[in-house]
Amino acid sequence: QVQLVESGGGLVQAGGSLRLSCAASGNILRIHMMGWYRQAPGKQRELAADITSGGSTNYADSVKGRFTISRDIAKNTVYLQMNSLKPEDTAVYYCNAYKTTLWGSKSNEYWGQGTQVTVSS
């Protein structure tokens, strides 16, 4: 199994910045994608950003230009740099990772415990 441990959430004023970290441990072989999802009260969980093992990135339209996802392969860690934060970014942010088969199909998926990000007006 894979364990995902998140850190970096907290309270920040609008316009400020936070950096989230997610460290993967355990059976980390064949992890293809790591990313961040978020869920605000009363809303569906949504993808904020993800990154493949090859470095390709994907962002939700709502965070483009403000958030940057990156990874440190040696540390098995993915980061989400969040700048120009808005109150609507307030949510629980969940680290996500999944593995693929040799043919590229999705296999096992893992989730972190979530870290709260609160942006004040």
Order of alpha helices (4+ residues) and beta strands (2+ residues): beta-beta-beta-beta-beta-beta-beta-beta-beta-beta-beta
